[in-house]
Amino acid sequence: MSDKMEVPLDMLVLQEMQLLLAEKRTTLSTLRTGIAIFAFPLSVLSVLIATSKSYEIHEVWHWLLPLLFLNLGLIALAVYLILHALHRLRHYNRLIAQYKHQHARLRKLLA
């Protein structure tokens, strides 16, 4: 009787763990997106600095100012995505550790 109750419980625990691991993968994807968004403004600014001898800043200021504001917005978005993803990643890691602590079968699978 006890073995029959263990099988559905094991399936439920494994399905919950699959859900947590899927959420963790989604969080890692968000982290990767934040890093990619952060890299774009840095590359734009490095191109502007590398080509700065080709133009006079006071002549192109009306183009540079909106570009700098756009870069600041992208940097702010990237920082938000990265911090939010790191926070969620810690949360999911704690939940996975709790499940591993509570269930011996998960300790074997996720060693």
Secondary structure as GFF3:
##gff-version 3
##sequence-region A 1 111
A	DSSP	alpha_helix	2	50	.	.	.	ID=ss1
A	DSSP	three_ten_helix	52	54	.	.	.	ID=ss2
A	DSSP	alpha_helix	61	102	.	.	.	ID=ss3
A	DSSP	alpha_helix	104	109	.	.	.	ID=ss4
###
